[in-house]
Every structure is written in C-alpha cells, then in structure tokens.
Amino acid sequence: MNFVSARGDRRLLASGFAFLALVALLAFAARAQAVETLYWDNYGGSPDNVSFAGIDGSGGGTLNTGALVVNNPEGLAYDTVTNRLFTTSGTGPERQILAINLDGSGASSFTAPGAPIEAPEGVAIDPVSRTIYWINTGGEGSIAWANLDGSIGGVLSTAGATVDNPCCRPAVDPAGGRIYWTNFPSGGNGVVSYANLNNTGGGDLNLTGTTVEPGGEGIVVDDAAGRLYYLGGNAIGFANLNGSGGDVSVGTGVINGPWGLAFDPTSSTIYWGNESNGEERTNAFGFVNLAGVGGGISIATAPIANPQDPVILKSPTGTGAPVVTRSAKARSQLTCSTGGWAADYPGGFVYQAPRTFAYQWTRNGSAIAGATGSTFSAKSAGSYGCGVTATNQTGSAAQTSAPVKVKAAKLKLSTKKKAGAAPGQAVSFRVKATNQGDIQAKKAKVCAKLPKSAKGELKAPKCKSLGKLKGRGKKSVTLKIGVLPSAGGTYKVTFQVKGAPGKAAKSRIVVG
C-alpha cells in the first residue's frame, strides 16, 4: 500500500480555511496557576530544532542535541523518569527516533530489538508501563512499541482498526489501556482508530455528531470526560470513547493551520501550535478552554519556525493539603501525608506530578529546626503542623496542613471511695492513673497524703512510680496504708500525682 504524506495534503487544506482569532490575554493570565514550560518542534527551522519557553512566551531557547541533527521533527513526548523528550527526525527511510536530554547534555538515537522504525512520525509514552509507541508510516503502516530502557520492542496488534496513512502524533491512554491515532486515507474521510495496549487488537471510533473531519494534525485524550479531541483543518472535534462525537468551539482561541495538540485537564484547556505562522512570533500558539475562552501565546525570544506538537511541563499543582495523623499507640508520634497533587496527563502531553517531597514541621507557627521528615515525635505541648514542598523537573510548590493540638501530660487518678479496716491492720488501695494528655509522662508517681489528725494512727506508704505513661494511656499501682492499733474512726485520704500535672483522687478509711 502506498501512503501519501498527510503533512502535505492536510497543511495545504488547512491553509485554505478562514478563521476568526481574538486575543484573550487577561483570560490566559487568570488561568495560569503554576510555573509552566512549553516545548515544541520547529518543523521549518534552519536548522530544525526543539525549542522551549515559558507558557507566557517569555525566555527559553533551543534544546541541545549534540552531534545529532534534528530534521523535520514530528511528534513530541516526555519521559518523566529519565527527563527526556522524544521526537522523530529525518526524511523518508532515514527517519529515526531521538531522545533529547532536558539537562542540556545532548541527545541519542533510540532503538530497541524487535521494534521496527520505518519512517516514524509521532511518538507517545505510557509512563505506567514505561513504554514508548510510534507510528510507522512506511510499508503497510503500523504502531510500534518498545520498552523505554531499549531492551525489547515489537509491533502492536491493530486487528479490527484502520491503519491507512496514519499520522502524525498518537495519544496513549494508560487508564483506558489504549493508544489512539488518526488516519488520513487518500481520497477518503479521516478516521480515528485505536489499539488495545494488551495487544488484543482495536477498532475505529464513532464520530457521529461532529462536523470536523479528523486529519493527521493532532489528537489528545481527556480521561476524566471519557473523550478525545482532535484537529481537522482549523477546527477541533471530539469523540466520546463510548461512541458519538461533536465539535469544540474554538471561541476566542487564535488558530492558524494548527499542528499538534496538548490538553490540560486541570484548567480544561486545549493548546496547539500554529504551524502556518511560519516564523511569525505573535500568536505562535493558540489555546482555548472548553467554555470557548482562549487566545494566543506569542514567543518573545525562543526560535519559532512552523511550531507544532506542544508539550507542557508544569511545576506541581496542589489539590489537597497534607494531613497530620497520630499513632494509635503514641499520640505524640505525628505523621504527615504528602497531600494531594495533580497527576501527569500523558494522553494530553501535560506533565506536572511531583517527583520528590520535602517536609518541615512547625510548632505554634514556627519552624522546628531539623524536623524535616515525614514523621515527628512531639516532646512538648503545642499546635503542630507540617508543610510539604513538592518538586519536579519544572519547579516546586508547597501546601500546609491544618494544625493539630498536642496536649501536655495530665494525669487523672481514681480509686475506691471508701475502705474499711481494723486497728493494727493495713488497707490496700488500687489507684488508676489515666494520662489525659498526648505527651508521655516519664517520671510521674502516685503518693498518699494523710490528714494531720491521723498522725500516730495511720502510716503513709512510699510513693509508687508509674514508669513511662504514654498519652491517653492507663496504669494502676497499689498502695498500702498502715492502720495502727491506736486508730479509730474515719480518715480522709488524698492520692496525689508528683512529677506531672494531675488531678487527685480522694477516699475514706473507716476503722473499727
């Protein structure tokens, strides 16, 4: 089967579309909540390259690919583990897959035994299985795969799915277990197809309800909505993964021969490269949220030459504050959760999950020196909290827990209210101590206090140690009060705590 270049046909078609583009910079500024870096392919550079800038278009530059030359780059995907961007490069049968290090140390050519690389155009990465997929446009066309460590690869079964001039950037859906791509058959209508990642074949999506014919320009997955979005000329359509479809309003988004999509579910925003801009910096990228509010992103200094295939790397975005919990065995032992953070969205080419976490404990609002672990043992009463700083390849963000009050040790004593005794005998009292605080009482003891009137008639016992009594813990000790032969009548006895705050217990001894 012979394949016609989807790029040539679709871009000629896209250039004939009329569009209305209104800039909505205020909406864009309100939407941005995190440090974001935008990466893209420059398909028409001299030479071609992979570039980057802030999501507002500021700063940035070109990625270093060392001795490897980027030529007609197609598709762009990110590997969070090795911090590399993957793209395809070259012309005709000489096309290869490049892995570009974001630390500036260069690039390498990616291969894997058993994985054919036949005029590849477009890559996607499943971070769960650590697998890279790409579209082979040579030969009969295929979807190839390989482990990201380069150990092994193969061809994914596409039985039941259309593979006819597939192009140019697939989208992987790890949660749904599928990879999607668009076909642009010569003389036919565009088709959105999928293959199951478990190698059991695939099928085509029902696009009933949409007026947008899919081309090869771009496709992304929206897991939360159970749908995918795709480009067709200067329009965006969607297909529900359970059947049917519809159109997405471009609204005030600036669109000019778009190529390559990215989708950020945290803001429900779709991005694209305005490939037909050429080297025009103004509105080199467009965006729109699902409510139709959008605009354009102008690139200030980074290279621009037919930009396409946006990938967005964001600093972590908090979705829920960390929570401090107590140990069931020791209430002064505190543990801080990491909190909630937005995940990576590989199907949308947006990456923001944290890679590392750092902790800082506070007492009464002030940082505790050296308390930087996920657990902390409180030694004194106070209001404790923890701050968690999440960091990834783009930056850091912090969230703070609600405070937890840790109470000082406070012992409450209890015993029987009355005891009878005969002169010349001893009477035993079992005294129970309950620590109503959270801090451990280490040196507490229970003592018996006799009234002055009992002098020469009752004999006080020695104080009894409670040992280490944990927060909310209970322990009992037995004290024997001697009753002398001369004793008679009723005596008031008070059992007190020494070595810790406490509440005394009172009883009576009736002799006779």
C-alpha positions in Angstrom: 0.0 0.0 0.0 1.3 3.4 -0.9 1.0 6.3 1.5 0.5 9.9 0.7 2.1 12.5 3.0 -0.6 13.5 5.5 1.5 16.6 6.3 1.5 18.0 2.7 -2.2 17.3 2.0 -3.6 18.4 5.3 -1.5 21.6 5.6 -2.5 22.7 2.1 -6.1 22.1 3.1 -5.7 23.9 6.4 -4.2 27.0 4.8 -7.4 27.5 2.9 -9.6 27.7 6.0 -10.8 31.1 7.2 -10.6 31.8 10.8 -11.6 34.4 13.4 -9.0 34.9 16.2 -9.4 37.2 19.1 -6.6 37.6 21.7 -7.7 36.9 25.3 -4.6 37.6 27.4 -6.5 38.5 30.5 -8.2 35.2 30.5 -4.9 33.5 30.0 -3.3 35.3 32.9 -6.2 34.3 35.2 -5.9 30.7 34.1 -2.3 30.2 34.8 -1.6 28.9 38.3 1.8 27.2 38.2 5.2 27.6 36.6 4.8 26.1 33.2 7.3 25.5 30.4 6.1 24.9 26.8 8.2 22.7 24.5 7.6 22.3 20.8 9.0 21.1 17.4 10.2 23.7 14.9 9.4 21.9 11.7 10.6 24.6 9.4 13.7 25.8 11.1 17.1 26.5 9.6 18.1 24.1 11.0 15.0 22.5 12.5 15.1 22.2 16.3 13.1 21.5 19.5 12.6 24.7 21.5 11.0 25.9 24.7 9.7 29.0 26.5 7.6 29.9 29.5 3.9 29.3 29.0 3.5 33.1 28.6 6.1 33.0 25.8 9.0 34.5 27.7 12.6 33.3 27.9 13.6 29.8 26.7 15.7 28.7 23.8 16.7 25.6 21.9 17.5 22.2 23.3 21.0 20.8 22.8 21.0 17.7 20.6 24.8 17.4 20.5 26.1 15.8 17.3 22.6 14.6 16.2 20.8 16.8 13.7 17.0 17.5 14.1 15.4 17.3 10.7 11.6 17.6 10.1 10.8 16.7 13.7 7.4 15.1 14.1 5.7 14.4 17.4 7.0 15.1 20.9 6.5 13.1 24.1 8.1 13.3 27.6 9.6 10.6 29.8 9.3 11.7 33.4 11.8 9.1 34.7 14.8 9.9 32.6 13.8 13.6 32.0 14.0 13.2 28.2 11.9 14.4 25.3 11.3 12.0 22.4 10.7 13.1 18.8 11.2 11.7 15.3 13.7 13.2 12.9 14.9 12.8 9.4 13.4 12.2 5.9 11.9 9.1 4.3 13.5 5.8 5.3 16.3 7.7 7.2 13.9 8.9 9.9 14.9 8.0 13.4 13.7 8.5 17.0 15.6 10.9 19.0 15.8 11.1 22.8 16.8 14.6 24.0 18.1 15.2 27.5 16.5 18.2 29.2 19.6 18.7 31.3 21.3 20.0 28.2 23.7 17.1 27.9 22.7 16.2 24.3 20.6 13.5 22.6 20.8 9.9 21.5 19.1 7.8 18.8 16.6 5.4 20.3 16.3 1.8 19.1 15.1 -1.5 20.6 15.4 -5.1 19.4 12.3 -6.3 17.6 10.8 -2.8 17.1 10.7 -1.6 13.5 11.5 2.0 12.8 10.0 2.6 9.3 9.6 6.3 8.5 8.3 7.0 12.0 6.1 10.1 12.6 4.9 10.9 16.0 5.6 9.3 19.4 3.6 8.7 22.7 4.8 7.4 26.0 2.9 5.3 28.6 4.6 6.2 32.0 2.9 3.3 33.8 4.4 0.5 31.7 7.5 2.6 30.7 6.7 2.0 27.0 7.1 4.3 24.0 4.9 3.9 20.9 5.3 5.4 17.5 3.5 5.5 14.1 5.4 3.8 11.3 4.2 5.4 8.0 6.5 3.3 5.8 5.5 -0.1 4.3 1.9 -1.0 5.3 1.9 1.3 8.2 2.0 0.1 11.9 2.0 1.1 15.5 5.3 0.0 17.0 6.3 -0.2 20.7 9.4 -0.6 22.8 10.4 -0.6 26.4 11.9 2.8 27.3 15.1 1.1 28.5 15.6 -0.1 24.9 15.6 -3.8 25.9 12.8 -5.1 23.6 10.1 -3.9 21.3 7.6 -5.1 18.7 4.5 -4.2 16.7 1.2 -3.7 18.4 -1.8 -5.7 17.1 -4.2 -3.3 15.2 -6.6 -6.1 14.1 -10.0 -4.5 13.6 -8.7 -0.9 13.4 -8.0 1.2 10.4 -4.3 1.8 9.6 -4.3 3.8 6.4 -1.9 6.7 6.1 -1.8 7.2 9.9 -0.3 10.4 11.1 1.2 12.1 13.0 1.2 12.1 16.7 -0.6 9.3 18.6 -2.1 9.7 22.1 -1.8 7.0 24.7 -4.4 6.4 27.4 -2.8 4.3 30.2 -6.0 4.3 32.3 -8.1 3.1 29.4 -5.5 0.7 28.1 -5.5 2.1 24.5 -3.5 4.1 22.0 -5.3 6.4 19.5 -4.3 7.8 16.2 -5.9 9.4 13.2 -5.8 8.1 9.6 -5.9 10.4 6.5 -6.6 7.9 3.7 -6.1 9.2 0.2 -9.4 10.0 -1.3 -11.3 9.1 1.8 -12.6 10.6 5.1 -10.4 10.8 8.1 -10.7 8.1 10.7 -9.9 8.0 14.4 -8.7 4.5 15.4 -7.3 2.7 18.5 -5.4 -0.4 19.5 -5.5 -2.0 22.9 -2.2 -1.8 24.8 -2.6 -5.5 25.8 -2.1 -6.5 22.1 -5.6 -7.7 21.5 -6.4 -5.6 18.5 -8.6 -2.5 18.3 -11.2 -0.6 16.3 -12.4 2.7 15.0 -14.4 5.4 16.9 -17.9 6.5 16.0 -17.7 10.2 15.1 -21.5 10.7 14.6 -22.4 14.2 15.7 -19.3 16.1 14.7 -18.8 18.2 11.6 -15.0 18.1 11.9 -13.2 15.6 9.7 -10.1 14.3 11.5 -6.8 14.8 9.8 -3.3 14.0 11.0 -2.7 17.2 12.8 -3.2 16.2 16.4 -5.1 14.1 18.9 -5.3 14.1 22.8 -7.2 12.1 25.4 -9.4 13.5 28.2 -9.7 10.7 30.7 -12.0 12.5 33.1 -14.6 13.3 30.4 -14.1 9.9 28.6 -13.4 11.5 25.3 -10.6 12.6 23.0 -10.1 15.8 21.0 -8.6 16.0 17.5 -7.7 18.6 14.9 -9.2 18.8 11.4 -8.1 21.9 9.5 -8.7 25.0 11.6 -11.3 23.2 13.8 -11.4 20.9 16.8 -13.7 17.9 17.1 -14.2 15.4 19.9 -15.1 11.8 20.0 -16.7 10.1 23.1 -14.8 6.9 23.8 -18.1 5.1 24.2 -19.4 6.3 20.8 -20.6 9.6 19.1 -18.9 12.9 18.9 -19.2 16.6 18.5 -17.5 19.9 17.8 -15.4 22.1 20.2 -15.9 25.8 20.0 -12.5 27.5 19.2 -14.1 30.6 20.6 -11.5 33.3 21.1 -8.6 30.9 20.6 -6.1 32.0 17.9 -5.9 29.2 15.3 -3.8 29.2 12.1 -3.0 25.9 10.5 -2.7 24.1 13.8 -0.5 21.1 14.2 -0.2 19.1 17.4 -2.4 19.3 20.5 -1.9 19.3 24.2 -4.7 19.2 26.8 -4.5 20.3 30.5 -7.4 18.8 32.4 -6.7 21.0 35.5 -7.8 24.0 33.5 -9.8 22.2 30.8 -7.6 23.9 28.2 -6.6 22.8 24.8 -3.3 24.1 23.2 -2.0 23.8 19.7 1.0 25.0 17.6 0.0 27.5 14.8 2.2 25.8 12.3 1.1 28.1 9.5 2.5 31.1 11.3 5.9 30.1 10.0 8.4 32.4 11.7 5.8 34.8 13.0 6.1 35.1 16.8 2.8 36.7 17.5 0.3 34.1 18.5 2.6 31.2 17.6 0.5 29.0 19.8 -3.2 29.1 20.4 -5.3 27.9 23.3 -9.0 27.7 24.3 -10.8 26.2 27.3 -13.9 24.1 26.9 -16.1 27.2 27.6 -14.7 28.8 24.4 -12.4 31.3 26.2 -8.9 31.4 24.8 -6.3 33.4 23.0 -2.8 33.2 21.7 0.7 32.8 23.1 3.4 35.0 21.5 7.0 33.7 21.7 9.4 36.5 22.7 12.9 35.2 22.1 12.9 31.4 21.6 13.2 30.2 18.0 9.9 29.9 16.1 9.6 28.2 12.7 6.4 26.4 11.9 5.8 25.4 15.6 4.0 22.2 16.4 3.4 19.4 18.9 3.3 21.3 22.2 4.3 19.5 25.4 3.7 21.3 28.7 5.8 20.7 31.8 4.3 22.3 34.9 5.5 22.7 38.5 3.4 20.7 40.9 -0.2 21.8 41.4 -1.7 21.2 44.9 -5.2 19.6 45.0 -5.4 18.9 48.7 -3.5 19.9 51.8 -1.4 17.4 53.7 -2.9 15.8 56.8 -1.3 15.2 60.2 -2.3 11.9 61.8 -1.3 10.4 65.2 0.0 7.0 66.0 -2.6 4.8 67.7 0.0 3.7 70.2 1.6 7.0 71.0 -0.4 10.2 70.3 2.7 12.4 70.4 4.0 10.5 67.3 2.9 12.5 64.3 2.9 11.6 60.6 2.4 14.0 57.7 0.9 12.8 54.4 2.2 14.2 51.1 -1.1 15.9 50.4 -2.9 15.8 47.1 -1.2 16.8 43.8 -2.4 16.9 40.2 -1.2 14.0 38.2 0.6 13.7 34.9 -1.6 13.6 31.8 0.4 11.6 29.2 -2.7 11.4 27.0 -2.7 15.2 26.9 1.1 15.7 26.8 0.9 17.7 30.1 3.2 16.6 33.0 3.1 18.1 36.5 3.2 15.2 39.0 5.8 15.7 41.9 9.0 13.7 41.7 10.2 14.4 45.3 8.7 15.7 48.6 10.3 17.7 51.4 8.8 18.2 54.8 9.0 20.9 57.5 7.3 20.7 60.9 6.2 23.7 62.8 5.2 24.3 66.5 2.9 27.3 67.2 3.6 28.5 63.7 7.4 28.5 63.9 9.6 26.1 62.0 11.3 23.4 64.2 15.0 23.1 63.4 15.9 19.7 61.9 12.3 18.5 61.8 12.3 17.7 58.1 11.0 14.1 58.0 7.5 12.8 57.3 7.2 11.8 60.9 7.8 13.8 64.1 7.8 13.0 67.8 6.4 15.9 69.8 8.2 16.4 73.1 6.2 19.4 74.4 2.7 20.7 74.1 1.7 23.0 71.3 0.0 23.4 68.0 1.8 21.3 65.4 1.6 21.4 61.6 3.6 20.3 58.6 4.4 21.9 55.3 5.1 19.8 52.2 7.1 21.1 49.3 6.7 19.0 46.1 9.3 19.3 43.4 9.5 18.1 39.8 11.6 19.0 36.7 10.0 22.4 36.4 9.8 23.8 39.9 8.3 23.5 43.4 5.1 24.2 45.2 4.1 23.9 48.8 1.0 23.1 50.8 0.5 23.3 54.6 -1.6 21.1 56.9 -4.2 22.2 59.3 -2.7 22.4 62.9 -3.0 19.6 65.3 -3.0 20.3 69.1 -0.8 18.2 71.2 -1.7 18.4 74.9 0.8 18.1 77.8 0.7 15.1 80.0 -2.0 15.4 82.6 -2.8 12.5 84.9 -6.2 11.8 86.5 -6.3 9.5 89.4 -9.2 7.3 90.5 -9.7 4.7 93.3 -12.4 3.3 95.6 -14.3 5.9 97.6 -14.3 4.0 100.9 -12.4 1.3 102.6 -12.9 -0.5 105.9 -10.1 -1.6 108.2 -9.5 -3.0 111.7 -6.9 -1.4 114.1 -3.5 -2.9 113.6 -4.1 -3.9 110.0 -3.2 -2.4 106.6 -5.7 -1.3 103.9 -4.9 -1.6 100.2 -5.9 1.0 97.6 -5.6 0.2 93.8 -5.1 3.7 92.2 -5.6 4.0 88.5 -3.8 6.8 86.6 -5.1 8.0 83.2 -3.0 10.3 81.1 -5.5 12.7 79.5 -2.7 14.5 77.6 -0.8 13.4 74.4 2.8 13.8 75.7 4.2 10.8 77.6 4.6 11.2 81.4 8.1 9.8 82.2 8.7 10.4 85.9 5.2 10.5 87.4 4.5 8.8 90.7 1.4 8.4 93.0 1.6 9.3 96.6 -0.8 9.1 99.5 -1.4 12.2 101.7 -2.8 11.6 105.1 -4.6 14.2 107.3 -2.6 15.7 110.2 -5.2 14.3 112.6 -4.1 10.8 111.6 -0.6 11.3 112.8 0.3 8.3 115.0 -2.7 6.4 113.9 -2.1 5.8 110.1 1.2 5.1 108.3 1.6 6.5 104.8 3.2 4.2 102.2 6.1 5.1 100.0 5.2 6.7 96.6 4.8 4.4 93.7 6.3 5.1 90.3 4.1 4.9 87.2 7.1 4.5 84.8 6.5 5.8 81.3 2.8 6.5 80.8 2.0 7.3 77.1 -0.6 9.8 76.1 -4.1 8.6 76.7 -2.6 5.6 78.4 -3.7 4.0 81.7 -1.8 2.3 84.5 -2.6 1.2 88.1 -0.5 0.9 91.2 -1.3 -0.4 94.7 -0.6 1.5 97.9 -1.0 0.0 101.4 -1.8 2.4 104.2 -0.9 1.0 107.6 -3.6 1.2 110.4 -2.0 1.4 113.8 -3.6 -0.2 116.9 -4.5 3.2 118.2 -6.5 4.2 115.1 -10.3 4.6 115.2 -12.9 6.5 113.3 -13.0 7.8 109.8 -9.9 9.3 108.0 -9.8 11.2 104.7 -7.0 10.1 102.4 -5.8 12.0 99.2 -3.9 10.3 96.4 -1.8 12.8 94.5 0.4 12.9 91.4 4.0 14.0 91.7 6.3 14.7 88.7 3.5 15.7 86.4 0.3 17.8 86.4 -2.6 15.8 87.7 -5.9 15.6 89.4 -6.0 13.9 92.8 -8.4 11.2 94.0 -10.0 11.1 97.4 -11.1 8.3 99.6 -12.0 7.4 103.2 -10.7 4.9 105.6 -13.2 3.7 108.2 -11.5 2.0 111.2 -13.5 -0.1 113.6 
